[in-house]
Amino acid sequence: MALMFPRLARNFARNGYYPTDEITLERSLQALIPSTTGRMRIFDPCAGEGVAIAEAAHALGRDQVDALAVEYDQQRAEHARTLLDRVLHSDLMDTMISRQSFGLLWLNPPYGDLVADHSGASQYQGNGRRRLEKLFYQRSLPLLQYGGVLVLIVPHYVLDDELSGWLCNHFTDLRIYAAADPTFKQVVIFGVRVRRQDLARPREVTQVRDRLQAIGTGQEVAEELPATWPWEPYAVVPTTNELEHFYRITLEPEQFSAEIQRLKGLWPDFTLHFGQAGIQPRPPVKELSRWHLALALAAGAIAGVVTSRSGRVLVLKGDTYKDKVRKTEFTEDEDGNVSEVRILTDRFVPIIRAWEMTSSSPNFGRVLTISSSTSAYDISAGDETRLWIITEADRSVTTVLLPEDY
């Protein structure tokens, strides 16, 4: 599958898009072989239309490979979704991806100097020239598992002392070749990620680093990627870690709309939270204590229109207020001295405001206060609790409601 027509290469470059040419891709894939056993997972953090990583998946055996990618451009991301297993439309710096989850990292990052307002500028760690290629390398490296294969495609002049040192500190079996199409002055670098203690001898590492720097400065020209791979191919190892995280941190408006359509918000539970007015509440298991009554009043559970069996209609609104109970204690010591201790204890008193709406009542239209006072409980007959209705005008008792009325 052709990735790019040569006559369109410069137009792509003007838009910041540098796809790998077809010949370079075909020759690079010759350097890769699948692992003997196990399922592989490969990743392209700057996938473009997804053709390069899709071709890599087919070369390794499509049935045994999970191909994932990230692409910043929306149209290219949509095209990549038709070829790959999972694609994020996002900037790589705005993603959350599990570390050491991929056996192959195909990295052809955007080219250019890193500007201060780039989303990942604060994530860059280095003292050399601040380049996008180096930023994407830093962000992508932790995603490759140890023993995984790197295919890095960058302009040769990016290989300064800093990037060359990073490559030599993180990879072994490094090989560098010039791309078949010289339009973008690209080089293709192969390597296997290893731990620092597993690197080759310091002298060999220094020789590789010096060669990379020489190619970067133009003192040495990398030989062209061979049409037939002359060395032992790089084996893409099976994945050992689960991909727990693979998502974008922030959402574009289109993505947010798609998530809303997928999750439906709270609409599936609408009847659970609303439309309950017509349902008759069940009575409590036992008579409410003062504490339970106060909580029900404060929560507004005791409110609305109440009609008794006798036909009396009240509009109720519950409330509570805090009062203090004064208690005085006298103690006498051995010498006969008497001391007085005054104790103030907070208590919550429930109050129900009632609007009398019984047409035959002499208090029709008046606002009443239903108070469960201490004296009301004290004079209750047996286990029956009486609620006193007290008028707002003179605070005189006008009616006593018995439990059998409500």
Secondary structure by P-SEA (a helix, b strand, c coil): cccccccaaaaaaaaccccccaaaaaaaaaacccccbbbbbbbbcccccaaaaaaaaaaaccccbbbbbccccaaaaaaaaacccccccccccccccccccccccccccccccccccccccccccccccccaaaaaaaaaccccccccccccccccccccaaaaaaaaacccbbbbbcccccccbbbbbbbbbbcccccccaaaaaaaaaaaaaaaacccccccccccccccccccccccccccccccccccaaaaaaaaaaacccccccccccccccbbbbcccccccaaaaaaaaaacccccccccccccccbbbbbbbbbbbbbbbbbbccccbbbbbbbbbbbbbbbbbbbbcccccccccbbbbbcccaaaaaaccccbbbbbbbbccccccccccccccc
